[in-house]
Amino acid sequence: MMDALRNIGMIVIFAGTIYSFHKIRQRPEYEELRKRNLARNLNVIFLLPAFWYKKEPALKPAYVKLAKIGLVHAIGAPFGILGYALLLGVVELYLNGGFSL
């Protein structure tokens, strides 16, 4: 039972992270980035060049802001999954009697 909860929770956290970034990317302030194909996805390879972008200075603040949000999502997802798995591990250990509060 706990394995199923762990797997379902990890999938939900991963899918929620991707959906959250997708919804943020759809905001009107990132319209120009989408037109120029600069706000593609959550892939870190597409996010890091924002910090060195010099072609159009007017787009750089929005591009850097979106890159920061994307990097927080990309780094936060694995830590969220790990934290959820550890929390369920502690709950499972408590329920089995191996851990007392």
C-alpha positions as CSV (number, residue, x, y, z in Angstrom):
1,M,0.0,0.0,0.0
2,M,2.8,2.4,0.9
3,D,4.6,1.7,-2.3
4,A,1.6,2.6,-4.3
5,L,1.2,5.8,-2.4
6,R,4.8,6.6,-2.8
7,N,4.7,6.0,-6.6
8,I,1.5,7.9,-7.1
9,G,2.7,10.8,-5.0
10,M,6.0,11.0,-7.0
11,I,4.1,11.0,-10.3
12,V,1.7,13.7,-9.0
13,I,4.6,15.9,-7.8
14,F,6.4,15.5,-11.1
15,A,3.3,16.2,-13.2
16,G,2.4,19.2,-11.0
17,T,5.8,20.7,-11.5
18,I,5.6,20.5,-15.2
19,Y,2.0,21.8,-15.3
20,S,2.9,24.7,-12.9
21,F,5.7,25.8,-15.2
22,H,3.5,25.5,-18.3
23,K,0.8,27.7,-16.7
24,I,3.4,30.3,-15.6
25,R,4.9,30.3,-19.1
26,Q,1.4,31.1,-20.6
27,R,1.3,34.5,-18.8
28,P,1.0,37.5,-21.1
29,E,4.3,38.9,-19.9
30,Y,6.1,36.0,-21.7
31,E,4.2,36.4,-25.0
32,E,7.3,37.8,-26.9
33,L,9.5,35.0,-25.6
34,R,7.0,32.4,-26.9
35,K,6.9,34.1,-30.3
36,R,10.7,33.9,-30.5
37,N,10.7,30.3,-29.2
38,L,12.8,31.2,-26.1
39,A,10.3,29.9,-23.5
40,R,10.2,26.3,-24.8
41,N,10.0,24.0,-21.8
42,L,11.5,23.1,-18.4
43,N,14.7,21.8,-19.9
44,V,17.7,23.4,-18.2
45,I,19.6,23.6,-21.5
46,F,17.0,26.1,-22.7
47,L,16.9,28.1,-19.5
48,L,20.6,28.8,-18.8
49,P,21.3,30.9,-21.9
50,A,18.8,33.5,-20.5
51,F,21.5,34.9,-18.2
52,W,23.9,35.6,-21.2
53,Y,21.2,36.7,-23.7
54,K,22.3,39.9,-25.5
55,K,20.4,39.9,-28.8
56,E,17.4,42.0,-27.6
57,P,17.9,43.8,-24.3
58,A,14.2,44.5,-23.9
59,L,13.5,40.8,-23.6
60,K,16.2,40.0,-21.2
61,P,14.4,40.8,-17.9
62,A,11.4,38.6,-18.7
63,Y,13.7,35.9,-20.1
64,V,15.8,35.9,-16.9
65,K,12.7,35.9,-14.7
66,L,11.2,32.9,-16.5
67,A,14.6,31.1,-16.4
68,K,14.8,31.6,-12.6
69,I,11.3,30.3,-12.2
70,G,12.1,27.4,-14.4
71,L,15.3,26.5,-12.6
72,V,13.5,26.6,-9.2
73,H,11.0,24.2,-10.7
74,A,13.6,22.0,-12.2
75,I,15.7,21.8,-9.0
76,G,12.7,21.8,-6.7
77,A,10.9,18.8,-8.3
78,P,13.6,16.2,-7.4
79,F,13.8,17.6,-3.8
80,G,10.0,17.5,-3.5
81,I,9.9,13.9,-4.7
82,L,12.7,13.0,-2.3
83,G,11.1,14.8,0.6
84,Y,7.8,13.0,-0.1
85,A,9.5,9.7,-0.3
86,L,11.3,10.3,3.0
87,L,8.1,11.4,4.7
88,L,6.3,8.3,3.6
89,G,9.3,6.2,4.7
90,V,9.1,7.7,8.2
91,V,5.3,7.2,8.3
92,E,5.8,3.6,7.2
93,L,8.4,3.0,9.9
94,Y,6.2,4.5,12.5
95,L,3.2,2.4,11.5
96,N,5.4,-0.8,11.6
97,G,6.4,0.0,15.2
98,G,10.1,0.6,14.4
99,F,9.9,4.3,15.2
100,S,8.3,5.9,18.2
101,L,7.6,9.5,18.9
